[in-house]
Amino acid sequence: MTQTILIIDDDRAVQRSIAMALKQAGYHSESASSAEEALSVLHTGDFAAAVQDMNFSRSTSGEEGLSLLERIKSGFPTLPVLLITAWGSVELAVEGMKRGAADFMLKPWANEELVRRLETSLSLASNGNNGKENTLSTASSNSVLTRAKLDAEYDFTGIIGEDPKLLAVLAVIGRIAQTDAPVLITGESGSGKELIADAIVRNSRRRDASFVRVNMGGITPTLFESELFGHVKGAFTGAVSDRKGRFDHAHGGTIFLDEIGDLDASSQVKLLRVLQERTFEAVGSSTTKTVDARVISATNRNLSAMIERGTFREDLLYRLNLIAVHLPPLRERTGDIRLLTEHFLASAARQYFREGLKIQPDALRWLESRPFTGNIRELKHCIERTVLLAAGDRLTVQDFQTALAVESPEHRTGTLPAVGTMTLDDIERAMILKTIEQFPGNVSRIAEALGLTRQALYRRLEKFGLDVG
């Protein structure tokens, strides 16, 4: 059955333009020119969504639009409402998101983008998001969530765990993966945010398209535009040839913006423009490019607190977190430590040619009692160090404590491992792991502490299969 969209705008030309775009996309539409007419029409028809302007008179305050939005959400709480606003009222559009709007667009808009945003809002509504909350309900209405049920429906390869809090997260990302909604993944360092991003892509319609990962914390403000949007030959000193940016490579696929909370103010403005207009220009070029890329971002920072301090833009946050997914820290899902330990132990045993390694029950209980402030990454590194240093095939509490002591400042006596127990590669890898734990996610500090250039560090990270968080 063809869905019907209500267009609410006092400008007949705008109504006709949007109606034509919707018709070409396969939707029916009806129009209303005032708040009262819109409410009357909504009560007499069956509408899938509404596209609403923020002003219906000479007033440009936007209060009319906010008032109508509240009345619509009061009477039709599950109806997605897409707001249309001008640059001067972006703050009002953000306020509209707080009051329940599904999304907002700026004037002038591209019809293709309007349809795409509308379809995303409709998809989210059909998956249980009524536009009022940015985080989908994680409870199953008819049955208890189990890992087996989720794995039967979605591909969560590489994500280890059965804790109810983790299952709730997996249920959310499974339901929203098929949409093009931007997703913001939050959680402490080492909690597995990149794995969640991978899972969203694997379960999406863009699974076979490009997936571009960008560590925003590793890009300096001066290189931001060149890295993300590319440059043309001669745009600046050293630009000896044209270079495609990350958004170019992500066209048709997905772009993952990790450490989004590390962006400086000027870079936030440039990113916001791309997310709102879906267009950009390479540095040194006057040619405007259109980009079709789903945006997934992640941070271990409290963006709401940063907004209060004035260090992060509120309108950028609302562009990024149409869906917000929060990953629980490992200390809140201790029941998964056993599964994670078994997985990491088997992996490390294969990597270091120590097949047959087992962990003693009391050692497992000891691991389950630890806080692991570095979360899953810290647990993984702890197990790898223990596998490297332990002499026996049964890992004991003492083995783990000894491995941890090697990393503790109070135990740094300057002694080296016994000859024959570690290769130079083993020692180099262990030192890199140690430095990553000291400066998680900070590429520059890690490289500086190791006496390497950033490029040399990246080569070693690739060599040893490591990441900086």
C-alpha positions in Angstrom: 0.0 0.0 0.0 1.4 3.4 -1.0 2.1 5.6 2.0 0.8 9.2 2.3 2.9 12.1 3.5 1.4 15.4 4.9 3.2 18.5 3.6 2.7 21.5 6.0 3.9 24.8 4.5 2.1 28.1 3.7 4.0 28.5 0.4 2.1 26.8 -2.4 5.3 26.6 -4.5 7.1 24.6 -1.7 4.1 22.3 -1.4 4.1 21.5 -5.1 7.9 21.0 -5.2 7.9 18.6 -2.3 4.7 16.8 -3.6 6.4 16.2 -7.0 9.6 14.8 -5.3 7.4 12.5 -3.2 5.4 11.4 -6.2 8.5 10.5 -8.1 9.7 8.4 -5.1 6.4 6.5 -5.0 4.5 8.4 -2.2 1.1 10.0 -2.1 0.9 13.4 -0.5 -1.6 15.9 0.9 -0.9 19.6 1.8 -1.9 22.0 4.6 -1.1 25.7 4.7 -1.7 26.4 8.4 -1.4 24.7 11.8 -5.1 24.3 12.2 -5.6 22.9 8.7 -2.7 20.4 9.3 -4.3 19.1 12.5 -7.7 18.8 10.9 -6.2 16.9 7.9 -4.3 14.6 10.3 -7.5 13.6 12.1 -9.2 12.7 8.9 -6.5 10.7 7.1 -4.0 7.9 7.6 -0.5 9.5 7.2 2.9 7.8 7.4 4.8 11.0 8.2 4.7 14.8 8.0 7.1 17.3 6.4 6.7 20.6 8.3 7.9 24.1 7.8 8.8 26.1 11.0 6.8 29.3 10.1 3.3 29.9 8.8 3.1 33.7 8.8 5.3 36.8 8.5 6.8 35.8 11.9 10.2 34.1 11.5 10.7 33.2 15.2 9.8 29.5 14.6 7.6 29.4 17.6 4.6 28.5 15.4 6.4 25.5 14.1 7.4 24.3 17.6 3.9 24.8 18.9 2.5 22.8 16.0 5.1 20.1 16.4 4.1 19.7 20.1 0.4 19.4 19.2 1.2 16.8 16.5 3.3 14.7 18.8 0.6 15.0 21.5 -2.1 13.7 19.2 0.0 11.4 17.0 3.0 10.4 19.1 4.3 7.8 16.6 4.1 10.0 13.5 7.6 11.0 12.2 7.9 14.7 11.6 10.6 16.1 9.3 11.2 19.8 10.0 12.4 22.2 7.2 14.1 25.4 8.4 16.5 28.1 7.3 20.1 28.6 8.5 18.9 31.4 10.8 16.8 29.0 12.8 19.0 26.0 13.2 18.8 26.4 17.0 15.0 26.1 16.7 15.4 23.0 14.6 17.6 21.4 17.3 14.9 22.4 19.9 12.4 20.7 17.6 14.5 17.5 17.7 14.4 17.7 21.5 10.6 18.0 21.3 10.2 14.9 19.2 11.0 15.7 15.5 12.5 12.8 13.6 15.0 15.0 11.7 15.4 18.4 10.2 16.6 19.9 6.9 17.9 23.3 5.9 16.6 25.5 3.1 17.2 25.3 0.2 17.1 21.5 0.1 17.8 18.8 -2.5 14.8 16.7 -3.2 16.8 13.5 -3.3 18.1 14.2 0.2 14.7 15.1 1.5 13.3 11.7 0.3 16.3 9.9 1.7 15.8 11.5 5.1 12.1 10.8 5.0 12.7 7.2 4.2 15.2 6.9 7.1 12.6 8.3 9.5 9.9 5.9 8.2 12.3 3.0 8.6 13.1 4.0 12.2 9.4 4.4 13.0 8.6 0.9 11.6 11.4 -0.4 13.9 10.0 1.0 17.1 11.4 4.5 17.2 8.6 7.1 17.4 10.8 10.1 17.0 10.6 11.1 20.7 13.6 9.2 21.9 17.0 9.0 20.2 17.6 5.5 21.6 15.4 2.7 20.5 13.6 0.5 23.0 15.9 -2.4 23.7 13.3 -4.8 25.2 11.5 -7.5 23.2 7.8 -7.2 23.6 7.0 -10.9 23.2 10.1 -12.8 24.4 13.3 -12.7 26.4 16.3 -11.8 24.4 18.9 -14.5 23.9 22.1 -14.6 22.0 20.9 -17.6 20.0 17.8 -15.7 18.8 19.8 -12.7 17.8 22.5 -14.7 16.0 19.8 -16.5 14.0 18.6 -13.2 12.6 21.7 -11.0 12.4 25.4 -11.4 11.9 27.3 -10.5 15.1 30.5 -12.3 14.3 33.4 -11.1 16.5 31.2 -9.8 19.3 31.6 -12.0 22.3 29.1 -12.0 25.2 25.7 -13.0 26.4 25.1 -10.4 29.1 21.5 -8.9 28.9 23.0 -5.3 28.6 25.0 -6.4 25.6 22.1 -8.3 24.1 20.0 -5.1 24.4 22.6 -3.2 22.4 22.8 -5.9 19.8 19.0 -5.9 19.4 19.0 -2.2 18.8 21.8 -2.3 16.1 20.1 -5.2 14.5 16.9 -3.3 14.0 18.4 -0.1 12.8 21.2 -1.5 10.6 18.9 -1.7 7.6 18.1 2.0 7.8 20.5 4.9 6.7 20.1 6.6 10.1 23.2 8.2 11.5 24.4 6.3 14.6 26.4 7.6 17.6 28.2 4.9 19.6 29.3 6.0 23.1 31.2 4.1 25.7 34.4 3.9 27.6 37.7 3.4 25.9 38.2 -0.3 25.1 34.6 -1.3 25.4 34.3 -2.4 21.7 32.7 0.6 19.9 34.5 -0.3 16.6 33.1 -3.8 16.7 29.6 -2.4 17.0 30.2 -0.2 14.0 31.4 -3.2 12.1 28.2 -5.1 13.0 26.0 -2.3 11.9 27.7 -2.3 8.5 27.6 -6.1 8.1 23.8 -6.1 8.7 23.1 -3.1 6.5 22.1 -2.7 2.9 25.5 -1.2 2.3 27.4 -4.3 3.5 29.0 -4.8 0.1 29.9 -1.1 -0.4 32.9 0.8 0.9 33.5 1.1 4.7 35.9 3.9 5.5 37.3 4.3 9.0 38.6 7.7 10.1 40.3 8.3 13.5 39.3 11.9 14.0 41.6 12.2 17.0 44.6 11.6 14.7 43.8 14.4 12.2 45.1 17.8 12.9 42.9 20.9 12.2 45.1 22.0 9.3 44.8 18.6 7.5 41.1 18.1 8.3 39.7 19.3 5.0 42.3 17.6 2.9 41.9 14.3 4.7 38.1 14.2 4.6 37.3 16.1 1.4 40.5 15.7 -0.6 42.5 18.3 -2.5 43.5 19.2 -6.1 47.1 19.5 -7.4 48.7 22.8 -6.4 46.1 23.5 -3.7 48.9 24.0 -1.1 52.6 23.3 -0.8 53.2 19.6 -1.1 49.9 18.9 -3.1 51.8 17.4 -6.0 48.7 15.6 -7.3 45.0 15.3 -6.9 43.9 13.3 -3.8 40.5 11.9 -3.0 39.2 12.4 0.5 37.6 10.0 2.9 34.1 11.1 1.9 34.9 10.4 -1.7 36.0 6.9 -0.9 32.9 6.4 1.3 30.4 7.4 -1.4 27.7 4.7 -1.7 28.9 3.1 1.5 29.5 4.0 5.2 32.0 6.3 6.9 33.0 5.6 10.5 34.1 8.7 12.4 35.9 7.5 15.5 36.8 9.8 18.4 34.3 12.4 17.1 34.6 14.2 20.5 38.2 15.2 19.7 37.2 17.5 16.8 38.2 21.2 17.2 35.6 23.9 16.8 36.5 24.8 13.2 36.4 21.2 12.0 33.0 20.7 13.7 31.6 23.5 11.5 33.0 21.9 8.3 31.8 18.5 9.2 28.3 19.8 10.1 28.0 21.4 6.6 28.7 18.1 4.9 26.2 16.2 7.1 23.5 18.7 6.5 23.9 19.4 2.8 25.6 16.2 1.7 27.9 18.2 -0.4 31.6 19.3 -0.2 34.4 20.7 -2.2 38.0 19.4 -2.4 40.6 21.9 -1.1 41.5 24.1 -4.0 38.5 23.2 -6.1 35.3 25.0 -6.9 33.5 21.9 -8.0 30.8 20.8 -5.6 30.5 17.0 -5.0 27.5 15.2 -3.7 28.1 12.4 -1.2 25.8 9.5 -0.3 27.4 7.9 2.8 25.9 6.6 6.0 27.6 8.1 9.0 28.5 6.1 12.1 30.5 7.9 14.8 31.9 7.0 18.2 33.3 8.7 21.2 34.3 7.9 24.8 33.6 11.5 25.8 30.4 13.0 27.3 29.2 15.1 24.4 26.4 16.6 26.4 28.8 17.9 29.0 31.0 19.3 26.2 28.0 21.1 24.8 27.4 22.7 28.2 31.1 23.8 28.2 30.8 25.2 24.7 33.4 22.8 23.2 31.0 20.7 21.1 28.2 22.0 18.8 24.7 20.9 19.8 23.4 21.0 16.2 26.3 18.6 15.2 25.3 16.2 18.0 21.8 16.1 16.7 23.1 15.4 13.2 25.2 12.5 14.5 22.9 10.8 17.0 19.6 10.2 15.3 20.2 6.8 17.0 22.4 6.7 20.1 23.9 3.4 21.2 25.7 3.2 24.6 28.0 0.3 25.2 28.2 -0.8 28.9 31.7 -1.1 30.4 33.1 -4.5 31.1 32.6 -4.1 34.9 28.8 -4.0 34.2 28.8 -7.2 32.3 31.2 -9.4 34.3 29.4 -12.5 33.3 31.0 -12.1 29.9 34.6 -12.1 31.3 34.7 -15.9 31.1 33.6 -16.0 27.4 36.0 -13.2 26.5 38.9 -14.9 28.4 38.3 -18.2 26.7 38.3 -16.4 23.3 41.4 -14.3 23.9 43.3 -17.2 25.5 42.6 -19.5 22.5 43.7 -16.7 20.1 46.9 -15.9 22.0 47.8 -19.6 22.4 47.6 -20.0 18.6 49.5 -16.8 17.9 52.4 -17.6 20.3 52.5 -21.4 19.5 51.3 -22.4 23.0 48.4 -24.7 22.1 47.0 -26.6 25.1 47.0 -23.6 27.5 44.3 -23.7 30.1 43.2 -21.3 32.8 42.7 -22.5 36.4 39.2 -21.9 37.8 40.5 -19.7 40.7 42.4 -17.6 38.1 39.2 -17.1 36.1 37.4 -16.0 39.3 40.2 -13.6 40.0 39.9 -12.1 36.6 36.1 -11.7 37.1 36.8 -9.8 40.3 39.0 -7.2 38.7 37.6 -3.7 37.7 39.3 -3.6 34.2 39.0 0.2 33.8 40.5 -0.3 30.3 37.6 -2.7 29.6 37.8 -5.5 27.0 41.1 -4.1 25.6 42.7 -4.3 29.0 41.5 -7.9 29.5 42.9 -8.9 26.1 46.3 -7.3 26.8 46.4 -8.9 30.3 45.8 -12.4 28.8 48.3 -11.9 26.0 51.0 -10.7 28.5 50.3 -13.7 30.7 50.5 -16.1 27.8 53.9 -14.6 26.8 55.4 -14.7 30.3 53.9 -17.8 32.0 56.0 -20.9 32.1 53.4 -23.6 32.7 50.4 -24.8 30.7 47.9 -24.0 33.5 47.6 -20.3 34.0 47.3 -19.5 37.7 46.5 -16.3 39.6 50.2 -15.9 40.2 50.9 -16.0 36.5 48.4 -13.1 35.9 49.7 -11.2 38.9 53.3 -11.6 37.7 52.3 -10.4 34.2 50.5 -7.3 35.7 53.5 -6.6 37.9 55.7 -6.3 34.8 53.5 -3.4 33.7 53.3 -1.7 37.0 55.6 1.4 37.6 56.6 0.1 41.1 57.9 -3.1 39.5 59.9 -1.5 36.8 63.4 -2.6 37.9 65.1 -2.4 34.5 65.4 -6.1 34.2 64.7 -7.9 30.9 62.9 -11.2 30.3 65.0 -14.3 30.5 66.9 -15.1 27.3 64.9 -17.3 25.1 61.5 -16.5 26.6 60.7 -13.6 24.2 61.8 -12.6 20.7 62.5 -9.0 19.7 59.2 -8.9 18.0 57.5 -10.1 21.2 59.2 -7.4 23.2 58.4 -4.7 20.7 54.8 -5.7 20.6 54.6 -5.8 24.4 56.1 -2.3 24.6 53.6 -0.9 22.1 50.7 -2.5 24.0 52.1 -1.0 27.2 52.3 2.5 25.6 48.8 2.1 24.2 47.4 1.4 27.7 49.2 4.5 29.0 47.9 6.8 26.2 44.8 5.1 24.8 43.6 6.5 21.5 46.3 9.2 21.4 48.5 8.4 18.4 50.8 11.4 18.8 51.6 10.6 22.4 52.1 6.9 21.7 54.5 7.6 18.8 56.4 10.2 20.9 56.8 7.8 23.9 58.1 5.1 21.6 60.4 7.4 19.8 58.7 6.8 16.5 57.1 8.9 13.8 53.4 8.5 13.3 54.0 6.7 10.0 56.4 4.3 11.6 54.0 3.6 14.4 51.2 2.9 11.9 53.4 0.4 10.2 54.1 -1.4 13.4 50.4 -1.4 14.4 49.6 -3.0 11.1 52.5 -5.5 11.5 51.3 -6.7 14.9 47.6 -6.4 14.2 47.1 -3.7 16.9 45.0 -0.6 17.2 45.2 2.4 19.4 41.6 2.4 20.6 
